[in-house]
Amino acid sequence: MTYPFLSGLRVVESSAFIAAPLAGLALAQHGADVIRVDMIGGGIDYARMPRMPHPQGRGRSLYWTALNKGKRSIAIDLRRPEGRELVQQLATAPGPDAGVLLTNIGTPWLAHEVLAARRADVITCTIQGNADGSTALDYTVHCATGYPAITGGGSLQRPVNQVLPAWDIACAWQAALAIAAALRARERSGRGAQLQLALSDVAFTTLSHVGVLAEAELLHQDRPSIGNHLYGAFGRDFGTADGARIMVAAISINQWKALVATCAIAEPIAALERRLGLDFSDEAQRFEAREEIAALVEPWFAERTRKEAEAALEANKACWGRYDLPTGLLAHDARVSAANPVFERIATPGIGTHLSAGAAVRASGWEREPTPGAPLLGTHTDEVLHEVLGLDSGAIGRLHDARVVAGAQEDPTA
Amino acid sequence: MTYPFLSGLRVVESSAFIAAPLAGLALAQHGADVIRVDMIGGGIDYARMPRMPHPQGRGRSLYWTALNKGKRSIAIDLRRPEGRELVQQLATAPGPDAGVLLTNIGTPWLAHEVLAARRADVITCTIQGNADGSTALDYTVHCATGYPAITGGGSLQRPVNQVLPAWDIACAWQAALAIAAALRARERSGRGAQLQLALSDVAFTTLSHVGVLAEAELLHQDRPSIGNHLYGAFGRDFGTADGARIMVAAISINQWKALVATCAIAEPIAALERRLGLDFSDEAQRFEAREEIAALVEPWFAERTRKEAEAALEANKACWGRYDLPTGLLAHDARVSAANPVFERIATPGIGTHLSAGAAVRASGWEREPTPGAPLLGTHTDEVLHEVLGLDSGAIGRLHDARVVAGAQEDPTA
């Protein structure tokens, strides 16, 4: 589902992998016309796993199609000067709502200066690994943050990687915000912007924003490795009699009271407070006694089935969640279904009809448009060349004949 | 460091914890005037760990001050009608760049309808746990995504929680983008917006955007639990002779060639390809043979010191990163220092001078302002009441006398 907040805005995206394509998706789902430019036959990420089954291994990528739904696709031979010229023209086409390039491909022919020579107020946003231009990706940035050394009870010698590409995701939304903010500034000042966003800067600035860096500098300490406990209050996963795991959190005082009420452990908790000389109405003191508290909570879960435990947690308005898998979510969690208005069923060429998410934000009263499935490469080649660059069918035909551009029939998965 | 992209914009933030405050910080670091409203004496998150050492335990929170730098603070008794009236007036003050509320406090007196009755085109953005209003936080949402069951070699029965509050972070940037996009729409259409963003929707829509949901629905499979390996290509951590761990990734073909060259394993790799009947120029086939490839890479790291390994990786332009801790980053990684222009040294009252991050984005040619440290609660009470609501010193004095508002001297950490 797409909101019309950014309708009229045109963004040219030349990208690969997650961060830049997800930034483009974010803009598209807020109403922008995002034109993804790809090499004829597909870029480096076009066949990334998982793929649809196919006898010759040419099934479409569920990864690529997920990140590129709701966009238009133009296929261009990016190795040739004529092809590069077309991309430069698209990115610098006139109009107050055009002239925006989103890329993570650090190539000289898409450099800001090159485009600014064609359109002085162009906005370019280039996503990088490190700000010096060296390579980095989610895993090689995350390892430096210290988190793997405190995940799953790990240590610096036995680190545990994070599976969610959280830095790519944070980078994507930051890029989209920076573009939206720079657009506002361009409307008011007439100035364009050369935006550069490094994945490592996204990670390390976040360490500052959540207080981890100040803690390291001022208190000379790194966060402790505490397994599945949450930091700074009380929360952990517990196992039920029938083998399910449930996460409970008691950060606010109300959440704490709800947990104590659910497990009916007010008396042993009061006794524990007296024995330890602590006051569990202070979240930091709950954190200090987390192992002792967990020992009081554990039997309650172990003696109950998942259903029984969940019903009691719900009745007491505790803060909890069930550990699940994507197949399980689809089978029984209404939050991940077309009954949730942020989801919709869409049709993706080469893949079929499936559940797909729009923007997570809900905007009451604003009309929404359904999201088109990710196009085959080059599906919009002709219409983009005509609409944006004003080329007539003769000129477009000559570009096809010279194999500078291609249409959907040249998609390798078509 | 703050860019002036959103300068002039005023956002009233009534919030707690991470997602909403980080959204406010994002807007502030792009130039908005963000006025954080807090209960006199501080809200539920004001004392969150870690705190500065203090004999009576009243040290300032490094968590709160990190998330609330660069904002103005007004302290109001939010339990009283006169206090609530002030917040409603602040959030609905006139002007094209005002009339924006950011909150994660689902209270009736800040409901969109209530504010829209005062200013029809108000933009409110309310962050929730679940969209039905029920409680959820990063941990109780993350457990449902399936990621804990595949982190650190975990399973649904032995899940591994994620320490980084990745969903809060993603939610924050999405809220900031939604506000920026809705502002653009308001400028063009005159319409306000009631934005609602649920943490669980942020997580589950992301599962769709990275292809995980389509995989579950169409291929009936969940991602495998593969320890520290990355999915879909080759990458893992390796130990050096002197006990360091290094993450290497070979997603692109160039990254793969660089790793093979670094470890000088072209011949055994070719032999492995022949033996398994695989072609490692295809990333999916590298993934298939990840254990066998890792066995060839492992000895190379084990025989070298960290320095030797890093020098060789660097010389071959491999994609790698060192596992580190925040204290280590500050000690020896120039990316986390004032030499990196996205960082600056700031002064925070009650804490002192320390390294702090601005926006991660760099905008060449746009002037930047230093970020003020997080204010004591109520530091800007009088100036905000005067500037925004036009109250004179007599009226402001009466609000103080009636204890409806307070200044910085009432901050419990002052």
Contacts between the chains, C-beta under 8 A, distances in Angstrom:
chain1	res1	chain2	res2	distance
A	3	B	181	7.5
A	4	B	185	6.9
A	5	B	178	7.7
A	5	B	181	3.7
A	5	B	182	5.5
A	5	B	184	6.3
A	5	B	185	4.3
A	5	B	193	7.7
A	6	B	181	5.3
A	6	B	184	6.4
A	6	B	185	7.7
A	7	B	185	8.0
A	17	B	251	7.7
A	18	B	210	6.8
A	22	B	209	6.1
A	22	B	210	7.9
A	25	B	209	6.2
A	26	B	174	7.5
A	26	B	177	6.2
A	30	B	177	6.9
A	30	B	178	7.2
A	30	B	181	4.4
A	31	B	181	7.3
A	44	B	252	5.7
A	44	B	253	7.8
A	47	B	284	7.6
A	48	B	232	5.9
A	48	B	283	7.3
A	49	B	231	7.1
A	49	B	232	3.8
A	49	B	283	7.6
A	49	B	284	5.2
A	49	B	287	6.7
A	50	B	211	6.6
A	50	B	215	4.8
A	50	B	219	6.2
A	50	B	221	7.7
A	50	B	232	7.7
A	51	B	284	7.6
A	52	B	218	7.1
A	52	B	219	7.7
A	53	B	219	7.6
A	61	B	211	7.5
A	62	B	211	4.2
A	62	B	214	4.5
A	62	B	215	5.2
A	62	B	218	6.9
A	62	B	219	7.4
A	63	B	210	6.8
A	63	B	211	4.0
A	63	B	232	7.6
A	64	B	211	7.8
A	65	B	211	7.3
A	65	B	214	7.3
A	66	B	208	6.3
A	66	B	209	5.6
A	66	B	210	6.0
A	66	B	211	3.8
A	66	B	213	7.8
A	66	B	214	5.8
A	67	B	209	6.2
A	67	B	210	7.0
A	67	B	211	7.4
A	112	B	364	7.5
A	125	B	361	8.0
A	129	B	319	7.8
A	130	B	335	7.0
A	131	B	335	7.5
A	131	B	340	7.2
A	131	B	342	7.8
A	131	B	362	7.0
A	134	B	317	8.0
A	135	B	255	7.1
A	135	B	317	7.0
A	135	B	319	4.6
A	136	B	319	7.0
A	136	B	321	6.7
A	137	B	249	5.7
A	137	B	251	6.7
A	137	B	319	6.3
A	139	B	230	5.6
A	139	B	235	5.8
A	139	B	247	5.4
A	139	B	249	5.3
A	139	B	321	7.2
A	140	B	247	5.3
A	140	B	248	7.7
A	140	B	249	5.6
A	140	B	319	5.8
A	140	B	320	5.8
A	140	B	321	3.3
A	141	B	321	6.3
A	142	B	247	7.9
A	142	B	321	7.8
A	143	B	237	7.1
A	143	B	245	7.6
A	143	B	246	7.9
A	143	B	247	4.2
A	143	B	321	4.4
A	143	B	322	6.7
A	143	B	323	4.6
A	143	B	324	7.2
A	144	B	321	5.5
A	144	B	322	6.3
A	144	B	323	7.2
A	144	B	324	4.6
A	144	B	329	6.4
A	144	B	333	6.8
A	145	B	164	7.5
A	145	B	324	7.7
A	145	B	326	7.6
A	145	B	329	7.9
A	146	B	324	6.4
A	146	B	325	4.3
A	146	B	326	4.8
A	146	B	328	7.8
A	146	B	329	7.4
A	147	B	163	5.1
A	147	B	164	5.1
A	148	B	323	6.0
A	149	B	323	6.5
A	149	B	325	5.9
A	150	B	163	5.4
A	151	B	151	7.0
A	151	B	152	6.5
A	151	B	160	6.6
A	151	B	161	7.7
A	151	B	162	6.7
A	151	B	163	5.1
A	152	B	151	6.5
A	152	B	152	3.8
A	152	B	154	7.0
A	152	B	160	3.9
A	152	B	161	7.6
A	154	B	152	7.0
A	156	B	245	7.0
A	156	B	323	5.8
A	156	B	324	7.7
A	156	B	325	6.3
A	157	B	239	7.6
A	157	B	243	6.2
A	157	B	245	6.7
A	159	B	228	7.3
A	159	B	237	6.1
A	159	B	245	5.6
A	159	B	323	4.9
A	160	B	151	6.6
A	160	B	152	3.9
A	160	B	160	6.5
A	160	B	228	7.0
A	161	B	151	7.7
A	161	B	152	7.6
A	161	B	227	7.9
A	161	B	228	4.6
A	161	B	230	7.6
A	161	B	237	7.0
A	161	B	247	7.4
A	162	B	151	6.7
A	162	B	162	5.9
A	162	B	164	6.5
A	162	B	166	7.8
A	163	B	147	5.1
A	163	B	150	5.4
A	163	B	151	5.2
A	163	B	223	7.4
A	163	B	231	7.4
A	164	B	145	7.5
A	164	B	147	5.1
A	164	B	162	6.5
A	164	B	166	5.6
A	165	B	210	7.0
A	166	B	162	7.7
A	166	B	164	5.6
A	166	B	166	3.6
A	166	B	169	7.0
A	166	B	170	7.5
A	169	B	166	7.0
A	169	B	170	5.2
A	169	B	206	6.2
A	170	B	166	7.5
A	170	B	169	5.2
A	170	B	170	6.2
A	170	B	173	6.3
A	171	B	360	7.8
A	173	B	170	6.3
A	173	B	173	3.3
A	173	B	174	5.6
A	173	B	176	7.8
A	173	B	177	6.0
A	174	B	26	7.5
A	174	B	173	5.6
A	174	B	359	7.8
A	174	B	360	6.0
A	174	B	361	6.4
A	175	B	361	7.5
A	176	B	173	7.8
A	176	B	177	5.1
A	177	B	26	6.3
A	177	B	30	6.9
A	177	B	173	6.0
A	177	B	176	5.1
A	177	B	177	4.6
A	177	B	180	6.1
A	178	B	5	7.7
A	178	B	30	7.2
A	178	B	359	7.6
A	178	B	361	4.4
A	178	B	363	7.7
A	180	B	177	6.1
A	180	B	180	4.2
A	180	B	181	5.9
A	180	B	184	7.0
A	181	B	3	7.5
A	181	B	5	3.7
A	181	B	6	5.3
A	181	B	30	4.4
A	181	B	31	7.3
A	181	B	180	5.9
A	182	B	5	5.5
A	182	B	363	7.1
A	183	B	184	7.3
A	184	B	5	6.3
A	184	B	6	6.4
A	184	B	180	7.0
A	184	B	183	7.3
A	184	B	184	6.7
A	185	B	4	6.9
A	185	B	5	4.2
A	185	B	6	7.7
A	185	B	7	8.0
A	185	B	366	7.9
A	191	B	366	7.8
A	193	B	5	7.7
A	193	B	363	5.2
A	193	B	365	7.8
A	193	B	366	6.4
A	194	B	363	6.6
A	194	B	364	4.4
A	194	B	365	6.8
A	195	B	361	5.4
A	195	B	362	7.1
A	195	B	363	5.5
A	196	B	361	7.1
A	196	B	362	4.5
A	196	B	363	7.9
A	196	B	364	7.4
A	197	B	360	6.0
A	197	B	361	4.9
A	197	B	362	7.3
A	198	B	360	7.1
A	198	B	362	7.9
A	200	B	335	5.5
A	201	B	335	7.4
A	201	B	340	7.3
A	201	B	342	5.0
A	201	B	360	4.1
A	201	B	362	7.8
A	202	B	360	4.7
A	204	B	329	7.1
A	204	B	335	5.9
A	204	B	336	5.0
A	204	B	340	7.8
A	204	B	342	7.9
A	204	B	343	7.9
A	204	B	357	6.9
A	205	B	342	5.9
A	205	B	343	7.7
A	205	B	357	3.6
A	205	B	358	7.3
A	205	B	359	7.4
A	205	B	360	4.4
A	206	B	169	6.3
A	206	B	357	7.9
A	206	B	360	8.0
A	207	B	326	6.2
A	207	B	329	7.7
A	207	B	336	7.5
A	207	B	357	7.7
A	208	B	66	6.3
A	208	B	343	7.4
A	208	B	355	7.2
A	208	B	356	5.5
A	208	B	357	3.5
A	209	B	22	6.1
A	209	B	25	6.2
A	209	B	66	5.6
A	209	B	67	6.2
A	209	B	357	6.4
A	210	B	18	6.8
A	210	B	22	7.9
A	210	B	63	6.8
A	210	B	66	6.0
A	210	B	67	7.0
A	210	B	165	7.0
A	211	B	50	6.6
A	211	B	61	7.5
A	211	B	62	4.2
A	211	B	63	4.0
A	211	B	64	7.8
A	211	B	65	7.3
A	211	B	66	3.9
A	211	B	67	7.4
A	212	B	326	5.3
A	213	B	66	7.9
A	213	B	326	5.9
A	213	B	329	7.8
A	213	B	330	7.0
A	213	B	336	7.0
A	213	B	354	7.9
A	213	B	355	6.1
A	213	B	356	7.7
A	213	B	357	7.4
A	214	B	62	4.5
A	214	B	65	7.3
A	214	B	66	5.9
A	214	B	351	7.3
A	214	B	354	5.2
A	214	B	355	7.6
A	214	B	356	7.3
A	215	B	50	4.8
A	215	B	62	5.2
A	215	B	326	7.2
A	216	B	325	7.6
A	216	B	326	3.6
A	216	B	327	4.6
A	216	B	329	7.5
A	216	B	330	5.5
A	217	B	330	5.7
A	217	B	354	5.2
A	217	B	355	5.9
A	218	B	52	7.1
A	218	B	62	6.9
A	218	B	351	6.8
A	218	B	352	7.0
A	218	B	354	5.8
A	219	B	50	6.2
A	219	B	52	7.8
A	219	B	53	7.6
A	219	B	62	7.5
A	220	B	327	6.6
A	221	B	50	7.7
A	221	B	327	7.3
A	222	B	325	4.5
A	222	B	326	5.4
A	222	B	327	5.4
A	223	B	163	7.4
A	223	B	326	7.8
A	227	B	161	7.9
A	228	B	159	7.3
A	228	B	160	7.0
A	228	B	161	4.6
A	230	B	139	5.6
A	230	B	161	7.6
A	231	B	49	7.1
A	231	B	163	7.4
A	232	B	48	5.9
A	232	B	49	3.8
A	232	B	50	7.7
A	232	B	63	7.6
A	235	B	139	5.8
A	237	B	143	7.0
A	237	B	159	6.1
A	237	B	161	7.0
A	239	B	157	7.6
A	243	B	157	6.2
A	245	B	143	7.5
A	245	B	156	7.0
A	245	B	157	6.7
A	245	B	159	5.6
A	246	B	143	7.9
A	247	B	139	5.4
A	247	B	140	5.3
A	247	B	142	8.0
A	247	B	143	4.2
A	247	B	161	7.4
A	248	B	140	7.7
A	249	B	137	5.7
A	249	B	139	5.3
A	249	B	140	5.6
A	251	B	17	7.6
A	251	B	137	6.7
A	252	B	44	5.7
A	253	B	44	7.8
A	255	B	135	7.1
A	283	B	48	7.3
A	283	B	49	7.6
A	284	B	47	7.6
A	284	B	49	5.2
A	284	B	51	7.6
A	287	B	49	6.7
A	317	B	134	8.0
A	317	B	135	7.0
A	319	B	129	7.8
A	319	B	135	4.6
A	319	B	136	7.0
A	319	B	137	6.3
A	319	B	140	5.8
A	320	B	140	5.8
A	321	B	136	6.7
A	321	B	139	7.2
A	321	B	140	3.3
A	321	B	141	6.3
A	321	B	142	7.8
A	321	B	143	4.5
A	321	B	144	5.5
A	322	B	143	6.7
A	322	B	144	6.3
A	323	B	143	4.6
A	323	B	144	7.2
A	323	B	148	6.0
A	323	B	149	6.5
A	323	B	156	5.8
A	323	B	159	4.8
A	324	B	143	7.2
A	324	B	144	4.6
A	324	B	145	7.6
A	324	B	146	6.4
A	324	B	156	7.7
A	325	B	146	4.4
A	325	B	149	5.9
A	325	B	156	6.3
A	325	B	216	7.6
A	325	B	222	4.5
A	326	B	145	7.6
A	326	B	146	4.8
A	326	B	207	6.2
A	326	B	212	5.3
A	326	B	213	5.9
A	326	B	215	7.2
A	326	B	216	3.6
A	326	B	222	5.4
A	326	B	223	7.8
A	327	B	216	4.5
A	327	B	220	6.6
A	327	B	221	7.3
A	327	B	222	5.4
A	328	B	146	7.8
A	329	B	144	6.4
A	329	B	145	7.9
A	329	B	146	7.4
A	329	B	204	7.1
A	329	B	207	7.7
A	329	B	213	7.8
A	329	B	216	7.5
A	330	B	213	7.0
A	330	B	216	5.6
A	330	B	217	5.7
A	333	B	144	6.8
A	335	B	130	7.0
A	335	B	131	7.5
A	335	B	200	5.6
A	335	B	201	7.4
A	335	B	204	6.0
A	336	B	204	5.0
A	336	B	207	7.6
A	336	B	213	7.0
A	340	B	131	7.2
A	340	B	201	7.3
A	340	B	204	7.9
A	342	B	131	7.8
A	342	B	201	5.0
A	342	B	204	8.0
A	342	B	205	5.9
A	343	B	204	7.9
A	343	B	205	7.7
A	343	B	208	7.4
A	351	B	214	7.3
A	351	B	218	6.8
A	352	B	218	7.0
A	354	B	213	7.9
A	354	B	214	5.3
A	354	B	217	5.2
A	354	B	218	5.7
A	355	B	208	7.2
A	355	B	213	6.1
A	355	B	214	7.7
A	355	B	217	5.8
A	356	B	208	5.5
A	356	B	213	7.6
A	356	B	214	7.3
A	357	B	204	6.9
A	357	B	205	3.6
A	357	B	206	7.9
A	357	B	207	7.7
A	357	B	208	3.5
A	357	B	209	6.4
A	357	B	213	7.4
A	358	B	205	7.3
A	359	B	174	7.8
A	359	B	178	7.6
A	359	B	205	7.4
A	360	B	171	7.9
A	360	B	174	6.0
A	360	B	197	6.0
A	360	B	198	7.2
A	360	B	201	4.1
A	360	B	202	4.7
A	360	B	205	4.4
A	360	B	206	8.0
A	361	B	125	8.0
A	361	B	174	6.4
A	361	B	175	7.5
A	361	B	178	4.4
A	361	B	195	5.4
A	361	B	196	7.1
A	361	B	197	4.8
A	362	B	131	7.0
A	362	B	195	7.1
A	362	B	196	4.5
A	362	B	197	7.3
A	362	B	198	7.9
A	362	B	201	7.8
A	363	B	178	7.7
A	363	B	182	7.1
A	363	B	193	5.1
A	363	B	194	6.6
A	363	B	195	5.5
A	363	B	196	7.9
A	364	B	112	7.5
A	364	B	194	4.5
A	364	B	196	7.4
A	365	B	193	7.8
A	365	B	194	6.8
A	366	B	185	7.9
A	366	B	191	7.8
A	366	B	193	6.4
